Amino acid sequence: SGVTTVQSMGARVDGPVRDAFARGVLPGPRLITTYEWITEGSDEELRAAVRERVEAGADAVKIFASRSIREGGVPTLTEPQLAAACDEARQLGVRSVVHAHAAEAVARAARSGCTVVEPGGLADGPALAAMAESGTYYDPHTSLVIQNYLDNKDRFLGIGNYTEEGFSFMEGLLEGMVGVFAEALATPGLKIVFGTDALAGSHGRNWEELIYRVEVGGQEPADAVVSATSLAAESLGLGSEIGTLAPGFDADLVAFDGNPAEDITALRRVVFVMKGGVVYRNEPG
């Protein structure tokens, strides 16, 4: 589908899969993994959890700072806890990816110097401004994954927190995220990157999220493309290696039937995919 780099959060099985992709044993995207999420503990326990993931081979760490949106998305970690975890990651030279919904959880992550917040579905103006001020990247998930849950409600209902109340929260998020995204676009200096979250039914359809951001969310097509290429690469710490078409960068090239910088729906019409100089798709014109 034209996605040449993915970030998975995560499980230990990601490690050998990542390495097999890198060696060319299996065809697949460049894979970055955090291994298991970090969810709770004292400041020192959180630091220890970060160290354990990194020493085991994780490329970054994923920290949960709020409950699932199906449980209201309320904050679960204090600012000192977040600061400890994100500081430990920074000292070890890896990125901290924070799951946060509530505006206060988003703001705490920003003030703690964490690298990126996702999906930030309940963020408000001050939380968005805090991310802009701290340089924290914002990875909003505006449509694809939530819509997929709603479309497949009968397959999820009754499992864990997939309750009627949980689905009501997700329906509210789907409506509210359009406004949050519009406010994010209007926030000076906020670095908005493209990510989707994913599960069965949305894998391989990731571009639908970007199309939605343009057609419904109001983002300019060219800005959307940048958010999925050079800016996304920068947020992954790979800005000098991928995401830009220039000498010295890895040859990741994707061609479409049409120009997505003018017509974002061209993203649905992938005709050529190259990753690291290897062609994976080449359809005759």
N, C-alpha and C positions, 0 to 999 in steps of 0.2 A: 504493500500500500504506500510505500515511499517514506516510511519512518526508519531512519538508519541508526538512531541512538535512542535507547529507552532506559528508564530508571525504575527499578523494581524494589518495592518495600513490602515484605521481603521475608525471605526464609533462607536457611543455609544452603538449600539446593541451588540457589541462584549462583553460588560461587563456582562450582564445577561447570554449570551451563555457561556462565560468563567466559570462563577460561576456554571452553570448547569452541565458542564463537570466535574468540580472539586467535586461537590456533588455526582456525579454518576447518576444524574437524566437523562442525555442524554449520550450516548456513543460518545466519541470523543477524539481528542488529547488534551494534555495540551495546553492551549491557553493563549498567552501573547498579550496584546493589547495596542496600543498607543492612541486610540480614533482618533479624527480628526487631520489632518496634521496642522502644523504651517507654515505659508507661508510668512508673512510680518509684518511690524510694526517697531516702534522705539525700541531702546534697552529695555526700560522699558515695552513697550507693549509686546515684545517678552517674557520677564521674566514673565509678568502677564499671558500670554497664557500658558506658561509651568506650572505655579502654578495652574491655573484653571484645566488643564487636570489631574494633579496629585491628586489634592483635590477631583476631581470627580471620581477617582478610576483607572486611567490609570497606567499601569505597567512601561511604558517608554514614551518618546515623539518622534514624527516623525517631522523632520524639513526639509522643502524644501529649498535647497541652490542654486538650478539651475532650469531652465525651463525644461520641458519635452524634451526628445531627438527629438520629432517631431517638436519642435520649436528651435532646434539647441543646446539645453542643456546649454545655456549661464548662468553665475552666476547671482543670484538674490539678495543675501544677502552679505553685506560687512563682512569683518573679525570681526570688533567690534560687529556687530549684532549677528553673529554666536557665538562669545565668550560669549556674554551675555546670549543667550539661553542655550548653553551647560553648562555654569557655574551654571545657575539656576537649571538645571536638576541635576547636580552633588551635589549641596547643598541640594537638596531634596532627594538624594539617589536613583535616577532613571537614566537609561541610555538615551543617546541622539542618535537617529538613523537619520543620515543625508542623504537625497537624493541629489546626486550631480553627474553630468556628466562631465562638463568642468574640465580640469586639475586644473585650478585656484580655482574652487569651492571645489574640493577635497582637495587641499593643505590648503585652508582656514579652512576647517573643522578639518584637522589634527592639524594645528597650534593652533586651538581653544580648543583642548582637548576633542573633541567630541568622543563618544564611538565607533561608527561604521559608515562607509560610504558605501552606495549602490546606484546604481550599478557601478558608477565610470567608465562609458564606454569610456570616452575620456581622462582618466588619462594618464600621461606621466611619464618618469623616476623620475623627481624631486617630483611629487605628490605622487608616490608610495613610494619613499624614505621618504617623510614627514610622511606618515602613519606609516611606519616601525619605524621611530625615536620616534614618539609620542605614539606608542602602540595602535593606532587606528586600529580596525579590518576592513578588506576589504571584502565586500560581493558582488563579481562581478556576474552579470547575463549575461552569455555568449551566450545562445542559446534559451532555451525553450520558454520564453515568447515572444521574438522577432519573432522567427520562427512561433509561433502560430498566431501572428498578420498577418504575411505575408501569411500564409496558408489560413487565413480567411479574406483577404483583402476586398472582396466584402461585408462582413457583417459589416465592420467598416467604409469604405470610405464614406466621407460626414458628419460624426458625429464629431463635434468639430474640434480638430486639426488633425483628421485622414484625411489628404489631400494627394494628390499625392506627394507634397513636403515632408510631414511628413513621408510617406512610404519610400521615397528616403533616408531620414535621417536614418530610421530604417534599411534599407538594408545596408547602409554604416556602421552602428554600428555592424551589424552581422558579416561583413567581418573584421572590425577593431578590434573587441574585442578579436579575437584569438591572435593577436599580443600583445595587452595590457595584456592579461592573461599570455602569455609566459614571458613577462617582469616582471609581478608580481611574477611569480614563481621564477624568477632569482634574486629578490630583497631580500637581506639578512634581516632576522628578521621580514618580513612582515607576519602578521597573516591573512591568507586567509580562510574564513569560507564559508559554503555552505548555500545558500539561492536561491530562484528561482523567486521571484515575482510570480504572478499567476492570471489567469482569466479563464473564461469559455473556455474549450478546453485544458487547461494545468493542472488543478487540478487533482490530482491523478496520474499524469505522472511526478512528480517532479524528480524522479531518472534519467530521460532522460538528465537533465541538468548535473548531475554528470558524467554520462556515456560520454557525449560530452566533458567534461573537460579532461577526461582521453584519449579518443580515438582521439580527434582533438586538444585539448589544451595542451596535453603532460604531464599532472599531473600523478604522480605515483598512482596506484590504492589504495595502503595502505594509502597514504597521503590524498587521496580523502575521504576515509572512516573516517579518523580522523577529517577531516574538517567538516563532517556532524554529528559527535558524540561528543567526548570530547571537541574539540576546539569550536564547535558551542555552546555547553552548557556553556563553559567559557564566550563566548561573550555575552550570555544572562544573565550573573550573576548567573548562576545555576550550575557552574562547580563542586560544592561540593555535588550536589544532583542527577544529571542525566548525561548521556553521557558516563559513565564509568561502566564497569562490575566489581564490587567490593563490599565487605561488607559495609553496611551503605548507599549505593546509592539506589534510587528508582529502582524497578525491571522493567525496560524497556528493553525488549529483542525482537530482530527481527532475524528470521532465514530464510535463502535462500537455494535454490537448487543450491549449488555451493559456492565458496569462493570469495566474492567481492574484497578481498584484493589481489587476484591474477587475477580473471576474473571479471571486473567491471560490465559486462552484467548480472551477477547473481542477481543484484539488481532488475531486471525485474521479478525474479522468487521467490517472497515472499511466504513462506509456513507457517510461524508462527509469530504472533504478540502478545506481552504482553505489557501492559502499567500499571505501578504501581501495578504489581502483578496480574492484571486481564487479562485473555486471550481473545483476540478479533478475532483471526484467528488461526486455527490449521488444516492444511490439511494433510491427511494421506500420507505417503511417498510411 
